[in-house]
Amino acid sequence: MGGCCRPGDLDDVFDEKRARKQARAYARKGLGGTAQQIVALIRERVAPGYTVLEVGGGIGAIPLELLTGGGAASALNVELST
């Protein structure tokens, strides 16, 4: 099957080192400004019990926020980086 992307194609953009750095920052400071706006928008407009699908979500901070107090029942984060 042809296509533009395969698992691992973005490892030079988002690797384990970057993931660990982002996870530490999220643990210390929480979500950044744009991510906070996205979460607030979803919380305002979506009924409780919804499922979150995030494509290219990195460490998955937005789905985590929506699962813990945001009303989401489940979440799936799809990544190309390993």
Summary of the structure (lengths in Angstrom):
residues: 82
radius of gyration: 14.1
end to end distance: 20.0
largest distance: 42.2
contacts: 188
relative contact order: 0.22
helix: 41%
strand: 12%
